[in-house]
């Protein structure tokens, strides 16, 4: 069996679980799930940044994230406050 996956930065690309059984199927399924969990907050950040680039300063990241993604969310919110001139708390 050969897994052929070329991501090139595309987190939507998932490995095809068909043709795999047992531990290999579990591994590939787990990797696909990890990619989906990583992609969701990045999609929200990209959507918010796109809106900001078009002048919409009434938008924010609202997802409930942990770890590095929570830091990304908080820093993005702080940037929004700076852009619209609101006082910020130093939360990094």
KENURO-436293 format. One record per residue: x, y, z of N, C-alpha, C in turn. Coordinates in nm, 2 decimals, always signed. Atoms other than C-alpha are relative to their C-alpha. Layout:
// KENURO-436293
+--------+--------+--------+--------+--------+--------+--------+--------+--------+
!    nc1 !    nc2 !    nc3 !   cac1 !   cac2 !   cac3 !    cc1 !    cc2 !    cc3 !
+--------+--------+--------+--------+--------+--------+--------+--------+--------+
!      X !      Y !      Z !      X !      Y !      Z !      X !      Y !      Z !
...
+--------+--------+--------+--------+--------+--------+--------+--------+--------+
//
This chain:
// KENURO-436293
+--------+--------+--------+--------+--------+--------+--------+--------+--------+
!    nc1 !    nc2 !    nc3 !   cac1 !   cac2 !   cac3 !    cc1 !    cc2 !    cc3 !
+--------+--------+--------+--------+--------+--------+--------+--------+--------+
!  +0.08 !  -0.12 !  +0.00 !  +0.00 !  +0.00 !  +0.00 !  +0.09 !  +0.12 !  +0.00 !
!  -0.07 !  -0.12 !  +0.01 !  +0.12 !  +0.34 !  -0.08 !  -0.09 !  +0.12 !  +0.02 !
!  +0.07 !  -0.12 !  -0.03 !  +0.00 !  +0.67 !  +0.06 !  +0.06 !  +0.11 !  -0.08 !
!  -0.05 !  -0.11 !  +0.08 !  +0.04 !  +0.95 !  -0.19 !  -0.07 !  +0.13 !  +0.03 !
!  +0.07 !  -0.12 !  -0.04 !  -0.04 !  +1.29 !  -0.05 !  +0.10 !  +0.12 !  -0.01 !
!  -0.08 !  -0.12 !  +0.02 !  +0.11 !  +1.62 !  -0.16 !  -0.07 !  +0.12 !  +0.05 !
!  +0.07 !  -0.11 !  -0.06 !  +0.00 !  +1.90 !  +0.06 !  +0.03 !  +0.14 !  -0.05 !
!  -0.05 !  -0.13 !  +0.05 !  +0.21 !  +2.20 !  -0.05 !  -0.07 !  +0.11 !  +0.07 !
!  +0.06 !  -0.11 !  -0.07 !  +0.06 !  +2.41 !  +0.23 !  -0.15 !  -0.01 !  +0.00 !
!  +0.15 !  +0.01 !  +0.00 !  -0.30 !  +2.30 !  +0.16 !  -0.05 !  -0.09 !  +0.11 !
!  +0.04 !  +0.09 !  -0.12 !  -0.44 !  +2.18 !  +0.49 !  -0.14 !  -0.06 !  -0.03 !
!  +0.12 !  +0.07 !  +0.04 !  -0.76 !  +2.08 !  +0.31 !  +0.03 !  -0.14 !  -0.06 !
!  -0.04 !  +0.13 !  +0.06 !  -0.57 !  +1.79 !  +0.15 !  +0.00 !  -0.11 !  +0.11 !
!  +0.00 !  +0.11 !  -0.09 !  -0.65 !  +1.47 !  +0.34 !  +0.04 !  -0.13 !  -0.07 !
!  -0.04 !  +0.13 !  +0.05 !  -0.51 !  +1.12 !  +0.30 !  -0.13 !  -0.08 !  -0.02 !
!  +0.11 !  +0.09 !  +0.03 !  -0.75 !  +0.87 !  +0.15 !  +0.01 !  -0.12 !  +0.09 !
!  -0.01 !  +0.11 !  -0.09 !  -0.83 !  +0.62 !  +0.42 !  -0.04 !  -0.14 !  -0.07 !
!  +0.04 !  +0.12 !  +0.07 !  -0.97 !  +0.37 !  +0.17 !  +0.12 !  -0.08 !  -0.04 !
!  -0.11 !  +0.09 !  +0.03 !  -0.76 !  +0.07 !  +0.12 !  +0.09 !  -0.03 !  +0.11 !
!  -0.08 !  +0.02 !  -0.12 !  -0.61 !  +0.08 !  +0.46 !  -0.08 !  -0.07 !  +0.11 !
!  +0.07 !  +0.07 !  -0.10 !  -0.70 !  -0.14 !  +0.75 !  +0.08 !  +0.01 !  +0.13 !
!  -0.06 !  +0.01 !  -0.13 !  -0.63 !  -0.17 !  +1.12 !  +0.07 !  +0.12 !  +0.04 !
!  -0.08 !  -0.11 !  -0.05 !  -0.35 !  +0.05 !  +1.26 !  +0.02 !  +0.10 !  -0.10 !
!  -0.02 !  -0.10 !  +0.10 !  -0.28 !  +0.21 !  +0.93 !  -0.12 !  +0.09 !  -0.02 !
!  +0.12 !  -0.08 !  +0.02 !  -0.64 !  +0.32 !  +0.89 !  -0.02 !  +0.09 !  +0.12 !
!  +0.01 !  -0.08 !  -0.12 !  -0.64 !  +0.45 !  +1.25 !  +0.09 !  +0.11 !  -0.01 !
!  -0.10 !  -0.10 !  +0.01 !  -0.32 !  +0.64 !  +1.19 !  -0.04 !  +0.11 !  -0.10 !
!  +0.04 !  -0.09 !  +0.10 !  -0.44 !  +0.80 !  +0.87 !  -0.12 !  +0.08 !  +0.04 !
!  +0.12 !  -0.07 !  -0.05 !  -0.78 !  +0.88 !  +1.02 !  +0.04 !  +0.11 !  +0.10 !
!  -0.05 !  -0.09 !  -0.10 !  -0.60 !  +1.04 !  +1.31 !  +0.07 !  +0.13 !  -0.05 !
!  -0.07 !  -0.11 !  +0.07 !  -0.38 !  +1.25 !  +1.09 !  -0.09 !  +0.10 !  -0.07 !
!  +0.11 !  -0.08 !  +0.07 !  -0.68 !  +1.37 !  +0.89 !  -0.07 !  +0.09 !  +0.10 !
!  +0.07 !  -0.07 !  -0.10 !  -0.85 !  +1.47 !  +1.21 !  +0.08 !  +0.11 !  +0.06 !
!  -0.09 !  -0.11 !  -0.05 !  -0.55 !  +1.67 !  +1.33 !  +0.00 !  +0.11 !  -0.10 !
!  +0.00 !  -0.11 !  +0.10 !  -0.54 !  +1.86 !  +1.00 !  -0.12 !  +0.08 !  +0.01 !
!  +0.12 !  -0.08 !  -0.01 !  -0.90 !  +1.95 !  +1.03 !  -0.01 !  +0.09 !  +0.13 !
!  +0.00 !  -0.08 !  -0.12 !  -0.85 !  +2.07 !  +1.39 !  +0.09 !  +0.12 !  -0.01 !
!  -0.09 !  -0.12 !  +0.02 !  -0.56 !  +2.29 !  +1.28 !  -0.06 !  +0.09 !  -0.10 !
!  +0.05 !  -0.09 !  +0.10 !  -0.74 !  +2.42 !  +0.98 !  -0.11 !  +0.09 !  +0.04 !
!  +0.11 !  -0.08 !  -0.05 !  -1.05 !  +2.54 !  +1.16 !  +0.04 !  +0.14 !  +0.05 !
!  -0.03 !  -0.13 !  -0.05 !  -0.89 !  +2.82 !  +1.36 !  +0.08 !  +0.09 !  -0.11 !
!  -0.07 !  -0.08 !  +0.10 !  -0.66 !  +2.92 !  +1.07 !  -0.10 !  +0.06 !  -0.10 !
!  +0.10 !  -0.05 !  +0.09 !  -0.97 !  +2.95 !  +0.84 !  -0.07 !  +0.12 !  +0.06 !
!  +0.06 !  -0.11 !  -0.06 !  -1.13 !  +3.18 !  +1.10 !  +0.09 !  +0.12 !  +0.00 !
!  -0.10 !  -0.12 !  +0.00 !  -0.82 !  +3.40 !  +1.13 !  +0.01 !  +0.05 !  -0.15 !
!  +0.00 !  -0.05 !  +0.14 !  -0.80 !  +3.42 !  +0.74 !  -0.12 !  +0.08 !  -0.03 !
!  +0.12 !  -0.07 !  +0.03 !  -1.16 !  +3.52 !  +0.72 !  -0.01 !  +0.13 !  +0.07 !
!  +0.00 !  -0.13 !  -0.07 !  -1.13 !  +3.79 !  +0.98 !  +0.11 !  +0.09 !  -0.06 !
!  -0.10 !  -0.09 !  +0.06 !  -0.80 !  +3.92 !  +0.83 !  -0.04 !  +0.05 !  -0.14 !
!  +0.05 !  -0.04 !  +0.13 !  -0.97 !  +3.93 !  +0.49 !  -0.10 !  +0.11 !  +0.02 !
!  +0.10 !  -0.11 !  -0.02 !  -1.26 !  +4.14 !  +0.63 !  +0.07 !  +0.13 !  +0.05 !
!  -0.07 !  -0.12 !  -0.05 !  -1.01 !  +4.37 !  +0.81 !  +0.07 !  +0.07 !  -0.12 !
!  -0.06 !  -0.06 !  +0.12 !  -0.82 !  +4.42 !  +0.48 !  -0.09 !  +0.07 !  -0.09 !
!  +0.10 !  -0.07 !  +0.07 !  -1.14 !  +4.53 !  +0.33 !  -0.06 !  +0.12 !  +0.07 !
!  +0.05 !  -0.11 !  -0.08 !  -1.20 !  +4.79 !  +0.60 !  -0.10 !  -0.03 !  +0.11 !
!  +0.09 !  +0.04 !  -0.11 !  -1.43 !  +4.59 !  +0.83 !  +0.07 !  -0.01 !  +0.13 !
!  -0.07 !  +0.00 !  -0.13 !  -1.31 !  +4.67 !  +1.18 !  -0.10 !  -0.04 !  +0.11 !
!  +0.10 !  +0.05 !  -0.09 !  -1.63 !  +4.53 !  +1.34 !  -0.01 !  -0.15 !  +0.01 !
!  -0.01 !  +0.14 !  +0.01 !  -1.52 !  +4.17 !  +1.32 !  +0.11 !  -0.05 !  +0.09 !
!  -0.10 !  +0.05 !  -0.09 !  -1.33 !  +3.95 !  +1.56 !  +0.00 !  -0.15 !  -0.01 !
!  +0.00 !  +0.14 !  -0.02 !  -1.22 !  +3.59 !  +1.61 !  -0.08 !  -0.04 !  +0.12 !
!  +0.09 !  +0.03 !  -0.11 !  -1.48 !  +3.43 !  +1.82 !  +0.01 !  -0.15 !  +0.05 !
!  -0.01 !  +0.14 !  -0.03 !  -1.39 !  +3.06 !  +1.83 !  +0.06 !  -0.02 !  +0.14 !
!  -0.05 !  +0.04 !  -0.13 !  -1.30 !  +2.89 !  +2.16 !  +0.12 !  -0.09 !  -0.03 !
!  -0.13 !  +0.07 !  +0.03 !  -0.93 !  +2.79 !  +2.12 !  +0.08 !  -0.01 !  +0.12 !
!  -0.09 !  +0.02 !  -0.11 !  -0.66 !  +2.67 !  +2.35 !  +0.14 !  +0.01 !  -0.06 !
!  -0.14 !  +0.00 !  +0.04 !  -0.28 !  +2.69 !  +2.34 !  +0.04 !  +0.11 !  -0.09 !
!  -0.05 !  -0.09 !  +0.10 !  -0.11 !  +2.85 !  +2.05 !  -0.11 !  +0.07 !  -0.08 !
!  +0.11 !  -0.06 !  +0.08 !  -0.44 !  +2.91 !  +1.87 !  -0.07 !  +0.11 !  +0.09 !
!  +0.05 !  -0.10 !  -0.09 !  -0.57 !  +3.10 !  +2.18 !  +0.09 !  +0.12 !  +0.00 !
!  -0.09 !  -0.12 !  +0.01 !  -0.26 !  +3.32 !  +2.17 !  -0.02 !  +0.07 !  -0.13 !
!  +0.03 !  -0.06 !  +0.13 !  -0.32 !  +3.38 !  +1.80 !  -0.13 !  +0.08 !  +0.00 !
!  +0.13 !  -0.07 !  -0.02 !  -0.68 !  +3.48 !  +1.88 !  +0.02 !  +0.13 !  +0.08 !
!  -0.02 !  -0.11 !  -0.09 !  -0.58 !  +3.71 !  +2.16 !  +0.09 !  +0.11 !  -0.06 !
!  -0.08 !  -0.10 !  +0.07 !  -0.31 !  +3.88 !  +1.96 !  -0.07 !  +0.07 !  -0.12 !
!  +0.08 !  -0.06 !  +0.11 !  -0.55 !  +3.93 !  +1.67 !  -0.10 !  +0.10 !  +0.06 !
!  +0.09 !  -0.09 !  -0.06 !  -0.80 !  +4.09 !  +1.90 !  +0.07 !  +0.13 !  +0.05 !
!  -0.08 !  -0.12 !  -0.04 !  -0.53 !  +4.32 !  +2.04 !  +0.03 !  +0.08 !  -0.12 !
!  -0.02 !  -0.08 !  +0.12 !  -0.44 !  +4.42 !  +1.69 !  -0.12 !  +0.08 !  -0.04 !
!  +0.12 !  -0.07 !  +0.04 !  -0.80 !  +4.50 !  +1.62 !  -0.02 !  +0.13 !  +0.09 !
!  +0.01 !  -0.11 !  -0.09 !  -0.81 !  +4.72 !  +1.93 !  +0.09 !  +0.12 !  -0.04 !
!  -0.10 !  -0.10 !  +0.04 !  -0.50 !  +4.90 !  +1.82 !  -0.05 !  +0.07 !  -0.13 !
!  +0.04 !  -0.06 !  +0.13 !  -0.64 !  +4.96 !  +1.47 !  -0.12 !  +0.09 !  +0.02 !
!  +0.12 !  -0.09 !  -0.02 !  -0.97 !  +5.11 !  +1.60 !  +0.02 !  +0.10 !  +0.12 !
!  -0.04 !  -0.10 !  -0.10 !  -0.79 !  +5.30 !  +1.88 !  -0.05 !  -0.02 !  +0.14 !
!  +0.05 !  +0.03 !  -0.14 !  -0.93 !  +5.12 !  +2.19 !  +0.12 !  -0.03 !  +0.08 !
!  -0.11 !  +0.04 !  -0.09 !  -0.71 !  +5.07 !  +2.49 !  +0.01 !  -0.15 !  +0.01 !
!  -0.02 !  +0.15 !  +0.00 !  -0.56 !  +4.72 !  +2.51 !  +0.06 !  -0.04 !  +0.14 !
!  -0.07 !  +0.07 !  -0.11 !  -0.46 !  +4.49 !  +2.79 !  +0.12 !  -0.07 !  -0.06 !
!  -0.11 !  +0.08 !  +0.05 !  -0.12 !  +4.34 !  +2.75 !  -0.01 !  -0.14 !  +0.03 !
!  +0.02 !  +0.14 !  -0.02 !  -0.21 !  +3.98 !  +2.71 !  +0.06 !  -0.08 !  -0.11 !
!  -0.07 !  +0.08 !  +0.10 !  +0.04 !  +3.77 !  +2.52 !  +0.02 !  -0.13 !  +0.03 !
+--------+--------+--------+--------+--------+--------+--------+--------+--------+
//
